[in-house]
């Protein structure tokens, strides 16, 4: 989807790891325990889930696979929410000043 990025890519942008960001999203009830989206996150247009190619287990059974993406709106929201320096142990990035 246009403007959306994976949780792993977004985690790098805000200075944390993918697993830590998934945990924060679960703790704040944007994701369920199995990393599926709560409807409220979808309704607020913060996260989307896209279906990927199903995978086969060793018994040959096919299972659906989904990937969680953070929308552009969600990127703005979660950056403000999670990039707070010491509170979450994330890196504080100074604001850029425009010269000109």
Secondary structure, DSSP 4 states (H G I P E B T S, - for coil): -TT-EEHHHHHHHHTS-HHHHHHHHHHTTSB-TTSPBPHHHHHTTSEEEEEEEEEE-TT--EEEEEEEEE-HHHHHHHHHHH--GGGTTPPP-PPPPP--
